[in-house]
Amino acid sequence: MLNIKVLQTPAVIIDNGSGSCKAGISGESEPQSIVPSVVGQLRERAEEFYIGGRALSKKGALLNYPIERGIISCWDDMEKLLRYIYKHELKVKPSTRPVFLSEPPRNPLQNREKITELMFEGFKVPALYLAIQATLALYTSARTTGLVLDSGDGVTHSVPIYDGYCLPHGVSRLPVAGRDVTDYLASLLLENNPASVSRAKKSVVRVIKEQFCYVALDPKQEAEKKVEETLKLPDGNAIKIHLRLCQAPEILFTPKTIGVEAPGIHTMITKSIRKCDKDIWAPLYGNVVLSGGSSLFWGLDERIFKEIEQQVPNGVPIRIIAPPDRSCAAWVGASIISQLTSFQPMWFTLEDYKEFGVAGIHRKCF
């Protein structure tokens, strides 16, 4: 028999992402830990493995990212990552607290069932809940209806949500996100500054992306400017670049630049909304919420507004909301709703699991 007090214990919250997993305890205002979603092994000692930052810093380690484009693809490494988070980051026993996990929209049913089995059989959790990242991000902005553009490290989603429910027929997915911007920036830097950049680590390129890249309001006008900038790197060195730092994030608007035949994020938004009932177009256009680390580029919100304005009927109000804490918005949303008294009946408990099996998760989490 499940101890009801366990459900009243603050839950473990884990927002699983392609680039990092954000973890902490329900009721907190921010995650306690952010762990890179990577597992590393040494060629000569395959039985040894390293997690997160240790894997990235281990020279010669073979790196594997268990979450590809938002979807868990390597379950053995995912289990290692979760065990590391519980034991070394949160320092709690999985059996003592419910766990709230985020998931991408349209997460394959077999993946939902696999994570359910892993958490109950492998981690012995007393209760589980799964929720879509974009929906959680919308809750963080104190809304239940809106269009969330969620751009992380591995994937970008455009997700219409009405009255707290994701509208799956309107979801759009773009396999271009932060990691692609980093890779494209690295190629641009190498092309324009081979002497200065050839030895730069990927982590340095990522820092340049996060600190200096921006989105141009008018990319054609920006392209006419002559550019020579000096950037100070984290190691104290400085490099001169002949490169517009708006070029790399521009691939979010023109994915074909890197060979991806798909519409840009601005078109994704309008297509998602047009797939929904016309009666809710206005509240969706009026509540476009940005979420995820790759939505942090300076100027992104203004550019999206400009592009969408050209595609919608006259008189339809458009509002782009860019919360300052949007890189952790999904985690914060889970932290908020999981501590509500009204949420307690929502848990998929161990008793439910024993009665309905893995497929029972779809009855509670949809």
N, C-alpha and C positions, 0 to 999 in steps of 0.2 A: 504493500500500500504506500503510495507516495505521500511523503510528509509535506503538508500544505505550507509549512514554514519555509521549506526550500524555495518554493515559488515566490515567496515574499523577500527572499534574499536578493540584493542587487545583482543583476545578471552580468555575465561577461558579454561584452559587445565587440565583435570583430567584423570590420569592413574589409573584405577580401578584394584586392585590386591587382592588376597585372604588374604594376610597379612596386607597390607596397601594401602591407596589411596594417591597418590601424586598429589598435586594441586597447581596451580599457574596461572600466566598470560603469554600469548604468547609474545615471544621476550626476556623473561628472560633466564638466563643461567642455572638455577636450580629451582626446585619447591619451592614455598613459604612455603608450609606446607606438612608434611607427617603424616597422621592420621591412626592409626591402624583400620583396617576394622572390627570393632566389636561394637555391641550394647549390653548394660547390663541393666537388670531390677532387681528390688528387689522383693523378694517373697511376702513381706507384703504390698508393694505399687506398684502394677503392672503398674499403670498409669505413674509412674516415670521411666525415662530411661536415660542412660548415654552413651556417645559416645567416642570411641577411648581410649586414655590413661586414662580418668576418669573412664571408664567402667572397665578397667583392674585393676585399683587401688581400686575400690569400693569393700570392704569386703562383701562377701555373695551375690554378684550380679550374676544373671544367665546370662551367656554370649552366644551371638549368633553371628555367623559369616555369614553375608548375601551373601558373595561370597565363594562358595565351589569349590575347585579345578579349580579356574579360571572362573567359571560360576555363574552368579547371581542366587540365589535360593530363597531368601526371599525378596520380593519386598517392603514390608512395612518397613523393617529395612534398606533396601538400600536407600529408599527415606529419611528416617531420617538421614542417614549418609551424603547424598548429601546436604540436607538442612543445616546441621551443618557446612559442609565445606563452603558453600556459605555465611552463616550468621556470623559464628564465626572465621573462618580461613581466608577467602578471603575478607570478608566484602564488598561484591558487590551484587547488585540485579540481579537475573538471567535474567530478561527481558532486561537488558541494554547491554549485550554482547553475541556474539555467544559462543557456547561451543563445544569443541573438546574432545571426549571421546575415550579412547583406548578400545580394545576388544581382546579376545583370538582368535586364528585361529579356524575356524569351529564353531564359535559362532552360536547356534541354531537360525534359522530365527525368531522364535517366541520371542526370547530374544531381538533380534535387534529391532523388531517392538514394543515390550513392553517398552524398554528404550526410543524409539522415542516418543511414546505416553506420557510417563511420563515427558519427558523434555518439550514437547510443551504444553501439557494440564496441567500438575502439576506445572511446573516451568516457563512456558510462555517465553521460550527462543526464540530469533528472528531467530536463525539458529543453525544447528547441523551438526557435521561430526563424523563418526566412522572410526577408522583405526586399523589394526592389530598391536599388540604390537611389534611383531618381525620385521615387516616391518619398523616401526618407529625406532627401535633400529639399524637397518641396515643403515638408513639414517644418524643417529648420527655418524656412523663410516665413513661417506662420501662415501658410496657405494650404488649401486642399485641392484647389483647381489651378492648373497652369501647364505650361510646356517647359519641361526641363531639358536643357542642353547639357549633357554630362560628358565631359571630355577628360579622360584620365591619362594613363601612360600607354595603354595598349589599344584602346577603342573609344569611339565617340558615339553616343546615342542621343537621339532626339525622341523624347518620351512625353506624349500628351497624357495628362492625368485629370480626371474629373471626379470631384467629391471624394478624393482620397484613393480612387481606383485607377490603376494604369489601364489605358486603352490599347491593348496589344496590336490591333489592326492598324494603329497609327504610328507604331514605333519604327524608326529608321535607324540603321546601323552603318557606321563608317569605320572601316579598319585602318584608320589613320588617327594618330593621337600624339601624345608627348614624346614617346620613344622615336617616332618617325621624324618629328621636328628636330630632335637631337641628332639623329643620323644624317638628316639633310643638312643641318647646320655644319656638322663635321665635314661633310663633303665640300660645302661651299668654302669653309675656312681653309681646307687643304688646297683647294683649287686657287684661291686668291692669296694665300699666305703659306706656301709649302714649307718654307724654312722655319717659320715661327710655330707652326701648328703640328707638324708631322709627329712630334714626340708627345703631344698633349694627350692625356688620358681622356677617356669618355666622360669621366666624372667632371673634368675641367670644362669640357664642351657643354655639359649639362648646366654647370654654374653660369657660363656665358649666356646660355639660353634663358635661364631663369632671371638673371640680373639685368641683362641688356636688351634682349629681343622685345619687339613690340609689334603691334598690328597697325598698318598704315590705313588711314581713312580713305586715301586715294592712292593706290599702288602705282598707277601710271605716272602721276605727278611726282611721286616719291622717287621713281626710277630715273627721273631727269636730273636729280641732284647728284653732284659729285661728292663722294664720301671718302674721308680718311679719318679713322678714329683710333685712339689709343685706349686699349682696355687693360686694366690692372687685374691680373689673375690672382687666385687665392694664395698661390705660393710666393707672391710678391713681385713676380716678373710681369712685365708689360709687353703687349704685342700691338703693332700697328696693323689695322685691317683696312682693306679697300672693299668694303662690303656693307650693303644696307642690311641692318639687323632686323628689318621687317620681312626679309625674303624667306626665312625659314618658316615662321608660323603662317605664311601665306598659303602653304600647302593645305591648311585646313579649309580654305576657300576654293582652292584649285587642286584637288588631289591628283589630277592627271599629270601634274608636274613631276610626280614621283612614280608614275605608271599605274595609278589606281583609277580605273574608270568608274567614277562615282560622283554624285553631286556634292558640292561643298556644304558646309554646315548651315549657311544661310538658306540654301535651297532645301536642305533636309527639314528645317523648321517649318517652312511654308507647306511642304509636301505632307508632313506629319499632320498639320492642322487641317489641311484640305481633305484628308482621309477620314476626318471626324464629322459628326453631324454639324450642319451649318449653324444650328442654334447655339453651339458652344464655341464657335470661332472667336467671337469677341473676347470672352474671358481668357481664352488661350493666348491670343495675340497680346492681350493686356497684362499677361503674367508670364513672360518668358524669363525663366530663372536659369542663370549660369551656375554650373557646379563642376567640381573636379579640378585637379591641379593644372590642367592644360587650358583652363578658362581664365587663368590669372594674367595673361598677357595684357599689358597696358594698351588701351585702345580697342580691345576686342568688342566690348559692349557697344561702343559708338559705331563701329563698322557693321556689326550685325544689324543694328537699328537702320542704318543707311540702306543696306542691301534689302532688308525685308520691306522697308517703306516703298521701294520701287516695285514690289511684287503683290501688294495687297490693295484691295479696293479703297478708293478715297473715303475718308471719314471713319475708317476703322482705327481706333486708338491702339498704338503699339507701345509697350513698355518693356524694357530690358532691365532685369534686376540682377545686379552683380554683388552679392554679399561679400564682405571682406574676408570671411572665414570659410569661403566656399570649397577650399581644398579638402576640408574635413566635414563637409555638410552632411553627407550620408551617415557618418558615425554619430554626429551630434543628434540627428533626427532619431536614430535608434535609441540613443541614450535618453532622449526626452520621452518618447512614447512608451518605452519599456518600463518606466517607473510609474506610469499612470495606473490607478486602481482599476479603471475600466479595461485595461489591457490584460489583466491577469487571466481571464478565461480564454485568451487567444493562444496561450502556450500549447504546443504539441508535446504532451507529457510522455514519460516512460510508460505509463498505463495505456495511453493512446497507441503508442508504438507496439506494445505487446498485443493489443486487440486488433489493430488495423494493419500492422506492418508498415513497410516503407511508403507504400502508396497513400497511406493515411495523411502524409504531410500535405498533400494537395487539398485536403478537406479543410485544413486550418489556414494554410498559407496560399493565397491566390491573388 
